[in-house]
């Protein structure tokens, strides 16, 4: 199932430079519908011992910075460089048992606080994972919950950063009839039930 996995994420093929700006590590699995899913690490991350091409670099505003002599260029995003010219840059922060990122416009994150202002007046903001702990040591609004994707329904739902999380994710019941819908002479076959315990199935 697509979603976060140990410092990276699982998704369909071709997600290297779409929204996530990730780096493909390996094939992860094949769904029951025959769709291949792949394990990715983030552009500057590391997963299963595989370092992304931009590991160790920092995100410089508008690419305002430089690479050290002999250093390879970042293939995920040219704004990732060895050194930023700005003292106010897009470095992430690990502190108080948590993590904050300055990546903007991403799913799964929520605003924590302003970090600083660049010389051109851009305000750099800190964001943290909706289901994680921030650099201030605070639990996110959906802390400890699982991202529910693939048409699943969240139990005890929480929405944050454009994503719905739950204490667990259950498969949506495709049947709509209940025993009360069956006419005289029809039998009811139970197929699945909802969180309230109501059975749905078929009248025949």
Buried (B, 14 or more C-beta within 10 A) or exposed (E): BBBBBEEBBBBEEEBBEEEBBBBBBEEBEEEEEEEEBBBBBBBBBBBEEBBBBBBEBBBBBEBBBEBEEEEEEBBBBEBBBBEBBBEBBBBBBEEEEBBBBBBEEBEBBBEBEEBBEBEEEEEBBBBBBBBBBBBBEEEBBBBEBBBBBEEBBBBEBBEBBEBBBBEEBBEEBEBEBBBEEBEEEEEBBEEBBEEEEEBBBBBE
